[in-house]
């Protein structure tokens, strides 16, 4: 008899991830609130440059932090996401792992932004961006019938961008 998934009770991984991120009556939430930054692109797929870029060097301004691009040199859009981040075990290889819901659809052209949180774990207001991670690889995890259940992201900390947010930054692996 051929295997049919309609007769089998499977875990709904989307639901389980949601319970992990947001909690449930029997589970404490483990998700962190952050931002995903998507660089704006033109119709040819090229990143849209910010007007702060120097005409001669083609670099973003380093004399002031541009309010349009925050020194990245490209225009972007940000939206709130909830993620789970690894416990720093992968830093020795130079990256961090993030897990996000299926609907985020990250690409290797995006960035993850960590934001400051208060003692209860809630974002401070106004939002303070503390660390920027460049997504190196975004891998979708699929279950039965090919449905995307969640994404695993391998991302590298971009210290040169984090500095622009005027937040003291600790080197990965350094003692607190």
C-alpha positions as CSV (number, residue, x, y, z in Angstrom):
1,X,0.0,0.0,0.0
2,X,1.5,3.4,-1.0
3,X,2.3,6.0,1.7
4,X,-0.3,8.8,2.0
5,X,0.2,11.6,4.3
6,X,-3.5,12.2,4.8
7,X,-3.7,9.1,7.0
8,X,-0.8,10.0,9.2
9,X,-0.6,12.4,12.2
10,X,2.4,14.6,11.6
11,X,3.7,17.5,13.7
12,X,2.8,20.8,12.1
13,X,6.3,22.4,12.2
14,X,4.9,25.8,11.5
15,X,2.7,25.6,14.5
16,X,5.6,24.2,16.7
17,X,7.9,27.0,15.6
18,X,5.2,29.5,16.4
19,X,4.8,28.1,19.9
20,X,8.6,28.2,20.3
21,X,8.8,31.8,19.2
22,X,5.7,33.2,20.8
23,X,5.0,30.8,23.6
24,X,1.8,28.9,24.6
25,X,0.0,28.0,27.8
26,X,2.6,25.3,28.4
27,X,5.7,26.9,26.9
28,X,7.7,30.1,27.4
29,X,8.4,32.2,24.3
30,X,11.9,32.0,23.1
31,X,11.7,34.3,20.1
32,X,13.5,37.7,19.8
33,X,12.1,40.7,18.0
34,X,14.4,42.1,15.3
35,X,14.3,43.6,11.9
36,X,15.0,42.3,8.4
37,X,16.5,44.8,6.1
38,X,15.9,44.4,2.4
39,X,18.0,46.5,0.1
40,X,15.8,48.2,-2.5
41,X,16.5,47.1,-6.1
42,X,15.7,48.6,-9.5
43,X,14.0,46.7,-12.3
44,X,17.3,45.1,-13.3
45,X,17.8,43.8,-9.8
46,X,20.6,46.3,-8.9
47,X,20.8,47.9,-5.5
48,X,19.5,51.5,-5.5
49,X,22.3,53.8,-4.4
50,X,21.7,56.5,-1.8
51,X,22.3,60.1,-2.7
52,X,24.8,60.4,0.2
53,X,27.4,58.4,-1.9
54,X,30.4,60.5,-2.8
55,X,30.6,61.4,-6.5
56,X,34.3,60.6,-6.7
57,X,34.9,57.7,-4.4
58,X,31.4,56.2,-4.7
59,X,31.4,55.5,-1.0
60,X,28.7,56.4,1.5
61,X,29.4,59.5,3.6
62,X,31.6,58.9,6.7
63,X,31.3,62.4,8.0
64,X,27.7,62.0,9.2
65,X,25.2,59.1,9.4
66,X,22.8,59.5,6.6
67,X,19.2,59.3,7.8
68,X,18.2,57.5,4.5
69,X,20.8,54.7,4.5
70,X,22.5,54.8,7.9
71,X,25.9,54.7,6.1
72,X,25.2,51.6,4.0
73,X,25.2,53.6,0.8
74,X,22.0,51.9,-0.5
75,X,18.3,52.5,0.2
76,X,16.5,49.8,2.1
77,X,13.2,48.8,3.8
78,X,13.0,47.2,7.2
79,X,10.2,45.1,8.7
80,X,9.8,43.5,12.1
81,X,10.5,39.8,12.4
82,X,10.7,37.3,15.2
83,X,13.7,35.0,15.2
84,X,15.6,32.4,17.3
85,X,19.3,32.8,17.4
86,X,21.9,30.1,18.1
87,X,23.9,30.1,21.4
88,X,27.1,31.5,19.8
89,X,28.5,28.0,19.2
90,X,29.0,28.7,15.5
91,X,31.0,31.9,16.0
92,X,34.3,30.0,15.8
93,X,33.4,29.5,12.1
94,X,32.6,33.2,11.7
95,X,28.8,33.2,11.6
96,X,25.6,33.0,13.6
97,X,22.5,30.9,12.9
98,X,19.1,32.4,12.9
99,X,15.7,30.6,12.5
100,X,12.7,32.5,11.2
101,X,9.1,31.7,10.2
102,X,8.3,30.4,6.7
103,X,6.7,33.8,5.7
104,X,9.9,35.8,6.1
105,X,11.5,34.5,2.8
106,X,15.0,35.8,3.4
107,X,17.7,36.0,0.7
108,X,21.5,36.4,0.7
109,X,20.9,40.0,-0.3
110,X,19.2,40.9,3.1
111,X,20.4,41.8,6.5
112,X,19.2,40.9,10.0
113,X,19.2,43.7,12.5
114,X,19.3,43.0,16.3
115,X,17.7,45.6,18.4
116,X,18.1,46.7,22.0
117,X,15.7,45.1,24.5
118,X,14.7,46.1,28.0
119,X,15.1,43.8,31.1
120,X,11.9,42.1,30.2
121,X,13.1,41.3,26.7
122,X,10.9,43.8,25.0
123,X,12.2,46.2,22.4
124,X,13.2,49.6,23.8
125,X,11.4,52.6,22.2
126,X,12.4,54.3,20.1
127,X,14.0,51.3,18.4
128,X,17.7,51.1,18.8
129,X,19.6,49.1,16.2
130,X,22.5,47.4,17.9
131,X,24.0,44.8,15.5
132,X,23.8,44.2,11.8
133,X,24.3,40.7,10.2
134,X,24.7,40.1,6.5
135,X,22.8,37.0,5.4
136,X,25.3,34.6,3.8
137,X,22.9,31.8,3.2
138,X,19.1,31.3,3.6
139,X,18.0,27.7,3.6
140,X,14.3,26.8,3.5
141,X,13.3,23.6,5.4
142,X,10.4,21.7,3.8
143,X,8.3,18.9,5.2
144,X,5.8,16.6,3.5
145,X,4.4,17.8,0.2
146,X,7.2,20.4,-0.1
147,X,5.6,23.0,2.1
148,X,8.2,25.5,3.6
149,X,8.1,25.1,7.4
150,X,10.8,27.5,8.4
151,X,14.1,29.1,7.3
152,X,17.6,28.7,8.7
153,X,19.9,31.6,8.1
154,X,23.7,31.7,8.3
155,X,24.7,35.3,8.8
156,X,27.9,37.2,9.5
157,X,28.2,40.1,12.0
158,X,29.0,43.3,10.2
159,X,30.9,45.3,12.8
160,X,31.7,48.2,10.5
161,X,27.9,48.8,10.2
162,X,27.1,48.2,13.8
163,X,29.5,51.0,14.8
164,X,27.4,53.6,13.0
165,X,24.6,53.1,15.4
166,X,26.7,54.6,18.2
167,X,26.2,51.5,20.4
168,X,29.1,50.0,22.3
169,X,29.8,46.7,20.6
170,X,31.5,43.7,22.1
171,X,33.6,41.4,19.9
172,X,32.1,38.0,19.4
173,X,33.5,35.5,21.9
174,X,34.9,38.3,24.2
175,X,34.1,38.1,27.9
176,X,31.2,40.3,29.1
